[in-house]
């Protein structure tokens, strides 16, 4: 059996006036923690940003859609030019029945279904090669060739739990390390064709925003990622995930606030016992009139050291920090490339020669 391996990602990132993740009223999401209101960015929002980053970087990414049947029909006709639309849809219907996934009158699934390009390709080829469908083989295809986002974030299929994929990554809601007070931008817009003797705005409104130093956390179950992707792809996938988590940002109100920043501090640990979210470092909110980042770094590293009384020392702890901030941890790197190299080397040693079928 492969030894348990978990990667913890701890990020501190300052975001200026912004509204990157809104609630149902259009206000920035918040959370009450440690008795004070914090800025919050949901995990779903950041996972969407990560998937978008994968697509922009050319990483193998799946499609979450109700139109998986249409994707399969299109692929069947693309692979077999002699197949007409009626024949293709008859075969698609048979495939989805074999997979125990219901299609409605519009040939859509009842819920969003995440499928990888490889799954659609192989499923279409299997259908072309076989006049009779084997339910086990259809389900096997739908459980193989996972895209990275599918392997990381998983898939739930209500119609057929056999097709579920256990996600290997967990992403926490990001919260500010300090209290936030909501602010409001009062804005107006003028009509360009308004006569010179007219006064007043053509429209006016308000938008709520805040600024914050966010603590962001995610973890990765390397064993599960190996199970979902295989050893070689898992190591590369872990590096892609770490990079995307560090550099991505949700895009809410970006055109209004242009708030795209980079992290000020990153700490990555590799553990063999349990993942550890260090958010309790900020249960007592940071108080400062001279910036929050340095004080947040100090609190985070103090919490990291305190947790070592409860869990084993990580096999690797590496820090990347903006040079104007001070870290007291020993293993520091100068750039993201070196951080990814250290993590990749460590993970390669762990997963090499492992039989993922054990």
C-alpha positions in Angstrom: 0.0 0.0 0.0 1.2 3.5 -0.8 2.0 5.7 2.2 -0.5 8.4 2.9 0.7 11.6 1.3 -1.0 15.0 1.6 0.0 18.4 0.2 -1.1 21.5 2.2 -1.2 24.8 0.4 -1.3 28.0 2.6 -1.5 31.3 0.8 -1.7 34.9 2.1 -2.9 37.3 -0.6 -3.9 41.0 -0.3 -6.8 42.1 -2.4 -7.5 45.8 -2.8 -11.0 47.3 -3.2 -12.9 44.5 -4.8 -16.0 42.4 -5.0 -14.7 39.1 -6.5 -17.4 36.8 -5.1 -20.9 38.2 -4.6 -23.8 36.9 -2.5 -27.5 37.0 -3.6 -27.7 40.8 -2.9 -24.6 41.6 -5.0 -22.5 42.3 -1.9 -19.1 40.7 -1.3 -19.5 37.4 0.6 -18.6 37.5 4.3 -18.2 35.1 7.2 -18.3 35.5 11.0 -15.2 34.1 12.5 -13.5 34.8 15.8 -16.4 37.1 16.7 -15.8 39.5 13.8 -16.9 39.8 10.2 -14.4 38.6 7.6 -14.2 38.9 3.9 -14.9 35.5 2.3 -14.4 34.0 -1.1 -16.2 30.7 -1.6 -14.3 27.5 -2.5 -16.6 27.0 -5.5 -15.6 30.4 -6.9 -11.9 29.6 -6.6 -12.3 26.2 -8.0 -14.0 27.7 -11.1 -11.0 30.1 -11.4 -8.6 27.1 -11.2 -10.5 25.3 -13.9 -10.3 28.5 -16.1 -6.6 28.7 -15.4 -6.2 25.1 -16.6 -8.0 25.9 -19.8 -5.9 29.0 -20.4 -2.7 26.9 -19.8 -3.7 24.0 -22.1 -4.1 21.6 -19.2 -6.4 18.6 -19.9 -9.8 19.9 -18.7 -13.2 18.3 -18.7 -16.6 19.8 -19.6 -19.4 20.2 -17.0 -22.6 20.2 -19.0 -26.2 18.8 -19.4 -25.3 18.3 -23.1 -23.0 15.3 -22.7 -25.3 13.3 -25.0 -24.9 15.9 -27.8 -21.1 15.8 -27.3 -21.1 12.0 -27.8 -23.4 12.3 -30.9 -21.1 14.9 -32.4 -18.1 12.7 -31.7 -19.7 9.6 -33.2 -20.4 11.4 -36.4 -17.0 12.9 -36.5 -15.3 9.5 -36.1 -17.6 7.8 -38.6 -18.5 10.1 -41.5 -21.1 7.5 -42.8 -23.2 7.7 -39.7 -26.3 9.9 -39.9 -27.8 11.9 -37.1 -30.7 9.5 -36.5 -28.3 6.5 -36.1 -25.9 8.5 -33.9 -28.7 9.4 -31.5 -30.0 5.9 -31.4 -26.5 4.8 -30.3 -26.2 7.6 -27.8 -29.5 6.7 -26.2 -28.3 3.1 -25.9 -25.1 4.3 -24.3 -26.8 6.4 -21.6 -29.2 3.6 -20.8 -26.3 1.2 -20.4 -24.7 3.8 -18.1 -28.0 4.2 -16.2 -28.0 8.0 -16.8 -31.4 9.4 -17.7 -32.0 11.8 -20.6 -35.0 14.1 -20.7 -37.1 14.9 -23.7 -34.4 17.4 -24.9 -31.7 14.7 -24.6 -30.1 16.5 -21.7 -29.0 15.0 -18.4 -31.1 16.0 -15.3 -28.0 17.5 -13.7 -24.6 18.8 -14.9 -22.3 15.9 -15.8 -18.5 16.4 -15.8 -16.9 14.4 -18.6 -13.3 14.5 -19.9 -12.4 14.7 -23.6 -10.8 11.2 -23.3 -14.0 9.7 -22.0 -16.1 11.0 -24.8 -13.5 10.0 -27.4 -13.1 6.4 -26.1 -16.8 6.0 -25.5 -17.5 7.0 -29.1 -14.8 4.6 -30.4 -16.2 1.8 -28.2 -19.7 2.3 -29.7 -18.4 2.3 -33.2 -16.4 -0.9 -32.6 -19.2 -2.8 -30.9 -22.7 -3.5 -32.1 -23.7 -4.8 -28.6 -22.9 -2.7 -25.6 -21.5 -4.2 -22.4 -22.7 -2.2 -19.4 -19.5 -2.9 -17.5 -17.3 -1.7 -20.4 -19.4 1.5 -20.8 -19.0 2.3 -17.1 -15.3 1.4 -17.2 -14.8 3.9 -20.0 -16.6 6.6 -18.0 -14.3 6.0 -15.0 -11.1 6.1 -17.0 -9.1 8.9 -18.7 -10.0 11.5 -16.1 -9.1 15.1 -16.9 -7.2 16.9 -14.2 -10.1 18.9 -12.9 -12.2 15.7 -12.7 -9.5 13.9 -10.8 -9.1 16.9 -8.5 -12.6 17.9 -7.8 -14.5 14.7 -8.4 -17.8 13.9 -9.9 -21.2 12.9 -8.4 -23.7 11.2 -10.7 -27.1 10.9 -8.8 -28.5 8.5 -11.4 -25.7 6.1 -11.0 -23.3 6.4 -8.0 -21.0 3.8 -9.7 -19.8 6.6 -11.9 -18.9 8.8 -9.0 -15.3 10.0 -8.9 -13.8 10.8 -5.5 -12.1 14.2 -5.6 -8.5 14.3 -4.5 -8.4 18.0 -3.6 -10.2 20.1 -1.0 -10.4 23.9 -1.2 -11.4 26.0 1.8 -13.4 29.2 1.7 -10.8 32.0 1.8 -11.3 34.4 4.6 -9.6 37.6 5.7 -7.1 37.4 8.5 -8.7 40.5 10.0 -12.0 42.2 10.5 -13.6 43.9 7.5 -16.1 46.8 7.3 -18.2 47.0 4.2 -17.8 50.1 2.0 -20.0 51.5 -0.8 -19.1 53.0 -4.1 -21.7 55.6 -5.3 -21.4 55.8 -9.1 -23.2 57.8 -11.8 -23.2 57.6 -15.6 -23.9 60.5 -18.0 -25.6 60.3 -21.4 -23.0 61.3 -24.1 -25.8 62.9 -26.2 -27.3 64.8 -23.3 -27.8 68.5 -24.2 -25.5 71.1 -22.7 -28.3 72.8 -20.8 -29.4 69.5 -19.2 -28.3 68.4 -15.8 -28.2 65.2 -13.8 -27.0 61.7 -14.4 -28.7 59.2 -16.8 -28.2 56.5 -14.1 -26.8 56.1 -10.6 -26.3 53.3 -8.2 -24.1 51.8 -5.5 -21.9 48.8 -5.3 -20.5 47.3 -2.1 -16.8 46.4 -1.9 -14.1 45.7 0.6 -10.3 45.1 0.8 -8.6 42.3 2.6 -5.6 40.2 3.3 -7.0 36.7 2.6 -5.9 33.4 4.1 -6.3 30.7 1.4 -6.0 27.0 2.0 -6.3 23.8 -0.1 -5.0 20.3 0.3 -4.3 17.4 -2.0 -4.6 13.7 -1.3 -1.8 12.4 -3.5 -2.9 8.8 -3.1 -6.4 9.6 -4.5 -4.8 11.6 -7.3 -2.6 8.7 -8.3 -5.7 6.5 -8.2 -7.6 8.9 -10.5 -4.7 9.7 -12.9 -1.8 7.2 -12.5 1.6 7.9 -10.9 3.2 9.9 -13.7 0.3 12.1 -14.5 -0.4 12.6 -10.8 2.9 14.3 -10.1 2.5 16.6 -13.1 -1.1 17.2 -12.2 -0.2 18.1 -8.6 2.3 20.7 -9.9 -0.4 22.1 -12.3 -2.9 22.3 -9.4 -0.4 24.1 -7.1 0.5 26.6 -9.7 -3.1 27.3 -10.7 -4.2 27.6 -7.0 -1.4 30.2 -6.4 -1.9 32.3 -9.5 -5.7 32.1 -10.2 -8.3 34.5 -9.0 -12.1 34.7 -9.4 -13.1 37.4 -11.9 -16.1 39.0 -10.1 -16.2 42.8 -10.9 -12.7 42.7 -12.3 -13.5 45.2 -14.9 -14.7 47.6 -12.2 -11.9 47.1 -9.7 -8.9 45.6 -11.6 -8.0 43.8 -8.4 -5.8 41.0 -9.9 -2.9 40.6 -7.4 -0.3 38.0 -6.6 0.2 36.2 -3.3 2.5 37.8 -0.8 3.3 34.5 0.9 3.0 30.8 0.1 3.8 27.8 2.3 3.6 24.3 0.9 3.9 21.2 3.2 3.9 17.5 2.4 2.6 15.4 5.2 2.1 11.6 5.7 -0.4 11.7 8.5 -3.2 14.3 8.0 -3.9 17.6 6.2 -3.8 20.6 8.5 -5.7 23.8 7.8 -3.9 26.6 9.7 -6.9 29.1 9.8 -7.0 29.0 13.6 -4.0 31.3 13.4 -6.5 34.0 12.7 -9.3 33.1 15.0 -7.9 36.1 17.0 -8.2 38.7 14.2 -5.1 40.6 13.1 -5.1 44.2 14.3 -2.9 46.7 12.5 -2.7 50.2 11.2 0.3 49.5 9.1 -0.7 46.6 6.8 -1.8 43.0 7.6 0.6 40.8 5.6 3.7 40.7 7.9 1.5 40.2 11.0 -0.4 37.5 9.2 2.8 35.7 8.2 4.0 35.8 11.9 0.7 34.4 13.1 0.6 31.7 10.4 4.1 30.5 11.1 3.5 30.5 14.9 0.4 28.3 14.3 2.3 26.0 12.0 4.9 25.5 14.7 2.2 25.0 17.3 0.5 22.2 15.3 3.7 20.2 15.5 2.8 19.3 19.0 -0.2 17.4 17.6 1.0 16.0 14.3 4.2 14.6 12.8 6.7 16.9 11.2 6.0 17.3 7.5 8.4 15.6 5.2 8.7 18.9 3.3 7.9 22.5 4.2 8.8 25.1 1.7 8.1 28.9 1.7 7.9 31.4 -1.1 7.5 35.0 0.1 7.6 38.5 -1.4 11.1 39.7 -0.5 9.8 42.7 1.5 8.3 40.3 4.1 10.1 38.2 6.6 9.7 34.5 7.2 11.3 32.6 10.1 11.0 29.1 8.5 14.2 27.6 7.2 13.4 26.2 3.7 12.7 29.2 1.5 12.9 29.6 -2.3 13.2 32.6 -4.5 10.6 31.9 -7.1 7.6 29.8 -8.0 9.6 27.6 -10.4 11.9 26.5 -7.5 9.0 25.9 -5.2 7.3 23.6 -7.8 10.6 21.9 -8.5 11.1 21.0 -4.8 7.5 19.7 -4.4 7.6 17.8 -7.7 10.9 16.1 -6.7 9.5 15.1 -3.3 6.3 13.7 -4.8 8.2 11.8 -7.5 10.2 10.0 -4.9 7.0 9.1 -3.0 5.0 7.7 -6.0 7.8 6.1 -8.1 7.4 2.4 -8.6 4.0 2.4 -6.9 1.4 0.1 -8.4 -1.8 2.1 -8.4 -3.8 -1.0 -8.6 -2.7 -2.3 -5.2 
